Amino acid sequence: MVSDISMPGNKDGFELAALLKCRSPNCKIVLMSGYFQQKNKPNEDVPILLKKPFEANKLFQALQ
């Protein structure tokens, strides 16, 4: 799943990622934002975060 962190409504990308992980634990999740910066290295519990703008190859690498 690829999603922005900021979304309309009352859920954000992190909440969406948590819901998806509960339903499909093996799903690959990539979140993106122009405002958020990842402080720690991603692990199984933390989605990969891409800072916008990014090049297509960065998204491709994140999905591998």
Chimera marker file (.cmm) of the C-alpha trace (Angstrom):
<marker_set name="trace">
<marker id="1" x="0.000" y="0.000" z="0.000" r="1" g="1" b="0" radius="0.5"/>
<marker id="2" x="1.183" y="3.499" z="-0.807" r="1" g="1" b="0" radius="0.5"/>
<marker id="3" x="-0.484" y="6.403" z="0.992" r="1" g="1" b="0" radius="0.5"/>
<marker id="4" x="0.137" y="9.975" z="2.017" r="1" g="1" b="0" radius="0.5"/>
<marker id="5" x="0.384" y="10.601" z="5.760" r="1" g="1" b="0" radius="0.5"/>
<marker id="6" x="-2.075" y="13.502" z="5.533" r="1" g="1" b="0" radius="0.5"/>
<marker id="7" x="-5.517" y="12.421" z="4.395" r="1" g="1" b="0" radius="0.5"/>
<marker id="8" x="-8.986" y="13.963" z="4.454" r="1" g="1" b="0" radius="0.5"/>
<marker id="9" x="-11.236" y="12.839" z="7.255" r="1" g="1" b="0" radius="0.5"/>
<marker id="10" x="-10.271" y="11.714" z="10.724" r="1" g="1" b="0" radius="0.5"/>
<marker id="11" x="-7.617" y="9.082" z="9.902" r="1" g="1" b="0" radius="0.5"/>
<marker id="12" x="-4.032" y="9.619" z="8.837" r="1" g="1" b="0" radius="0.5"/>
<marker id="13" x="-1.648" y="7.367" z="6.950" r="1" g="1" b="0" radius="0.5"/>
<marker id="14" x="-0.250" y="5.855" z="10.161" r="1" g="1" b="0" radius="0.5"/>
<marker id="15" x="-3.727" y="4.789" z="11.304" r="1" g="1" b="0" radius="0.5"/>
<marker id="16" x="-4.486" y="3.372" z="7.856" r="1" g="1" b="0" radius="0.5"/>
<marker id="17" x="-1.186" y="1.451" z="7.940" r="1" g="1" b="0" radius="0.5"/>
<marker id="18" x="-1.996" y="0.023" z="11.390" r="1" g="1" b="0" radius="0.5"/>
<marker id="19" x="-5.429" y="-1.140" z="10.224" r="1" g="1" b="0" radius="0.5"/>
<marker id="20" x="-3.965" y="-2.768" z="7.131" r="1" g="1" b="0" radius="0.5"/>
<marker id="21" x="-1.221" y="-4.514" z="9.151" r="1" g="1" b="0" radius="0.5"/>
<marker id="22" x="-3.921" y="-6.063" z="11.374" r="1" g="1" b="0" radius="0.5"/>
<marker id="23" x="-5.793" y="-7.405" z="8.360" r="1" g="1" b="0" radius="0.5"/>
<marker id="24" x="-2.819" y="-8.277" z="6.179" r="1" g="1" b="0" radius="0.5"/>
<marker id="25" x="0.398" y="-8.548" z="8.254" r="1" g="1" b="0" radius="0.5"/>
<marker id="26" x="2.625" y="-9.307" z="5.253" r="1" g="1" b="0" radius="0.5"/>
<marker id="27" x="1.513" y="-6.267" z="3.264" r="1" g="1" b="0" radius="0.5"/>
<marker id="28" x="4.253" y="-3.819" z="2.274" r="1" g="1" b="0" radius="0.5"/>
<marker id="29" x="3.419" y="-0.260" z="3.397" r="1" g="1" b="0" radius="0.5"/>
<marker id="30" x="4.999" y="2.961" z="2.147" r="1" g="1" b="0" radius="0.5"/>
<marker id="31" x="3.858" y="6.332" z="3.458" r="1" g="1" b="0" radius="0.5"/>
<marker id="32" x="4.798" y="9.662" z="1.926" r="1" g="1" b="0" radius="0.5"/>
<marker id="33" x="4.716" y="13.280" z="2.997" r="1" g="1" b="0" radius="0.5"/>
<marker id="34" x="6.185" y="16.629" z="2.090" r="1" g="1" b="0" radius="0.5"/>
<marker id="35" x="6.275" y="17.626" z="5.767" r="1" g="1" b="0" radius="0.5"/>
<marker id="36" x="7.241" y="14.548" z="7.776" r="1" g="1" b="0" radius="0.5"/>
<marker id="37" x="10.789" y="13.260" z="8.213" r="1" g="1" b="0" radius="0.5"/>
<marker id="38" x="11.617" y="9.759" z="9.428" r="1" g="1" b="0" radius="0.5"/>
<marker id="39" x="13.908" y="9.817" z="12.459" r="1" g="1" b="0" radius="0.5"/>
<marker id="40" x="14.570" y="6.079" z="12.816" r="1" g="1" b="0" radius="0.5"/>
<marker id="41" x="15.377" y="3.327" z="10.359" r="1" g="1" b="0" radius="0.5"/>
<marker id="42" x="12.238" y="1.510" z="9.216" r="1" g="1" b="0" radius="0.5"/>
<marker id="43" x="11.499" y="-1.907" z="10.697" r="1" g="1" b="0" radius="0.5"/>
<marker id="44" x="8.634" y="-4.369" z="10.480" r="1" g="1" b="0" radius="0.5"/>
<marker id="45" x="6.410" y="-2.252" z="12.741" r="1" g="1" b="0" radius="0.5"/>
<marker id="46" x="7.160" y="1.150" z="11.181" r="1" g="1" b="0" radius="0.5"/>
<marker id="47" x="6.182" y="1.854" z="7.558" r="1" g="1" b="0" radius="0.5"/>
<marker id="48" x="8.766" y="3.157" z="5.125" r="1" g="1" b="0" radius="0.5"/>
<marker id="49" x="8.451" y="6.931" z="4.823" r="1" g="1" b="0" radius="0.5"/>
<marker id="50" x="9.299" y="8.850" z="1.669" r="1" g="1" b="0" radius="0.5"/>
<marker id="51" x="9.699" y="12.622" z="1.730" r="1" g="1" b="0" radius="0.5"/>
<marker id="52" x="8.015" y="14.335" z="-1.218" r="1" g="1" b="0" radius="0.5"/>
<marker id="53" x="9.055" y="15.141" z="-3.801" r="1" g="1" b="0" radius="0.5"/>
<marker id="54" x="10.830" y="11.892" z="-4.585" r="1" g="1" b="0" radius="0.5"/>
<marker id="55" x="11.987" y="10.188" z="-7.750" r="1" g="1" b="0" radius="0.5"/>
<marker id="56" x="10.128" y="7.155" z="-9.086" r="1" g="1" b="0" radius="0.5"/>
<marker id="57" x="13.134" y="4.913" z="-8.441" r="1" g="1" b="0" radius="0.5"/>
<marker id="58" x="12.921" y="5.726" z="-4.690" r="1" g="1" b="0" radius="0.5"/>
<marker id="59" x="9.337" y="4.465" z="-4.629" r="1" g="1" b="0" radius="0.5"/>
<marker id="60" x="10.333" y="1.400" z="-6.627" r="1" g="1" b="0" radius="0.5"/>
<marker id="61" x="13.145" y="0.650" z="-4.133" r="1" g="1" b="0" radius="0.5"/>
<marker id="62" x="10.809" y="1.112" z="-1.180" r="1" g="1" b="0" radius="0.5"/>
<marker id="63" x="8.362" y="-1.407" z="-2.630" r="1" g="1" b="0" radius="0.5"/>
<marker id="64" x="11.012" y="-4.119" z="-3.077" r="1" g="1" b="0" radius="0.5"/>
<link id1="1" id2="2" r="1" g="1" b="0" radius="0.2"/>
<link id1="2" id2="3" r="1" g="1" b="0" radius="0.2"/>
<link id1="3" id2="4" r="1" g="1" b="0" radius="0.2"/>
<link id1="4" id2="5" r="1" g="1" b="0" radius="0.2"/>
<link id1="5" id2="6" r="1" g="1" b="0" radius="0.2"/>
<link id1="6" id2="7" r="1" g="1" b="0" radius="0.2"/>
<link id1="7" id2="8" r="1" g="1" b="0" radius="0.2"/>
<link id1="8" id2="9" r="1" g="1" b="0" radius="0.2"/>
<link id1="9" id2="10" r="1" g="1" b="0" radius="0.2"/>
<link id1="10" id2="11" r="1" g="1" b="0" radius="0.2"/>
<link id1="11" id2="12" r="1" g="1" b="0" radius="0.2"/>
<link id1="12" id2="13" r="1" g="1" b="0" radius="0.2"/>
<link id1="13" id2="14" r="1" g="1" b="0" radius="0.2"/>
<link id1="14" id2="15" r="1" g="1" b="0" radius="0.2"/>
<link id1="15" id2="16" r="1" g="1" b="0" radius="0.2"/>
<link id1="16" id2="17" r="1" g="1" b="0" radius="0.2"/>
<link id1="17" id2="18" r="1" g="1" b="0" radius="0.2"/>
<link id1="18" id2="19" r="1" g="1" b="0" radius="0.2"/>
<link id1="19" id2="20" r="1" g="1" b="0" radius="0.2"/>
<link id1="20" id2="21" r="1" g="1" b="0" radius="0.2"/>
<link id1="21" id2="22" r="1" g="1" b="0" radius="0.2"/>
<link id1="22" id2="23" r="1" g="1" b="0" radius="0.2"/>
<link id1="23" id2="24" r="1" g="1" b="0" radius="0.2"/>
<link id1="24" id2="25" r="1" g="1" b="0" radius="0.2"/>
<link id1="25" id2="26" r="1" g="1" b="0" radius="0.2"/>
<link id1="26" id2="27" r="1" g="1" b="0" radius="0.2"/>
<link id1="27" id2="28" r="1" g="1" b="0" radius="0.2"/>
<link id1="28" id2="29" r="1" g="1" b="0" radius="0.2"/>
<link id1="29" id2="30" r="1" g="1" b="0" radius="0.2"/>
<link id1="30" id2="31" r="1" g="1" b="0" radius="0.2"/>
<link id1="31" id2="32" r="1" g="1" b="0" radius="0.2"/>
<link id1="32" id2="33" r="1" g="1" b="0" radius="0.2"/>
<link id1="33" id2="34" r="1" g="1" b="0" radius="0.2"/>
<link id1="34" id2="35" r="1" g="1" b="0" radius="0.2"/>
<link id1="35" id2="36" r="1" g="1" b="0" radius="0.2"/>
<link id1="36" id2="37" r="1" g="1" b="0" radius="0.2"/>
<link id1="37" id2="38" r="1" g="1" b="0" radius="0.2"/>
<link id1="38" id2="39" r="1" g="1" b="0" radius="0.2"/>
<link id1="39" id2="40" r="1" g="1" b="0" radius="0.2"/>
<link id1="40" id2="41" r="1" g="1" b="0" radius="0.2"/>
<link id1="41" id2="42" r="1" g="1" b="0" radius="0.2"/>
<link id1="42" id2="43" r="1" g="1" b="0" radius="0.2"/>
<link id1="43" id2="44" r="1" g="1" b="0" radius="0.2"/>
<link id1="44" id2="45" r="1" g="1" b="0" radius="0.2"/>
<link id1="45" id2="46" r="1" g="1" b="0" radius="0.2"/>
<link id1="46" id2="47" r="1" g="1" b="0" radius="0.2"/>
<link id1="47" id2="48" r="1" g="1" b="0" radius="0.2"/>
<link id1="48" id2="49" r="1" g="1" b="0" radius="0.2"/>
<link id1="49" id2="50" r="1" g="1" b="0" radius="0.2"/>
<link id1="50" id2="51" r="1" g="1" b="0" radius="0.2"/>
<link id1="51" id2="52" r="1" g="1" b="0" radius="0.2"/>
<link id1="52" id2="53" r="1" g="1" b="0" radius="0.2"/>
<link id1="53" id2="54" r="1" g="1" b="0" radius="0.2"/>
<link id1="54" id2="55" r="1" g="1" b="0" radius="0.2"/>
<link id1="55" id2="56" r="1" g="1" b="0" radius="0.2"/>
<link id1="56" id2="57" r="1" g="1" b="0" radius="0.2"/>
<link id1="57" id2="58" r="1" g="1" b="0" radius="0.2"/>
<link id1="58" id2="59" r="1" g="1" b="0" radius="0.2"/>
<link id1="59" id2="60" r="1" g="1" b="0" radius="0.2"/>
<link id1="60" id2="61" r="1" g="1" b="0" radius="0.2"/>
<link id1="61" id2="62" r="1" g="1" b="0" radius="0.2"/>
<link id1="62" id2="63" r="1" g="1" b="0" radius="0.2"/>
<link id1="63" id2="64" r="1" g="1" b="0" radius="0.2"/>
</marker_set>
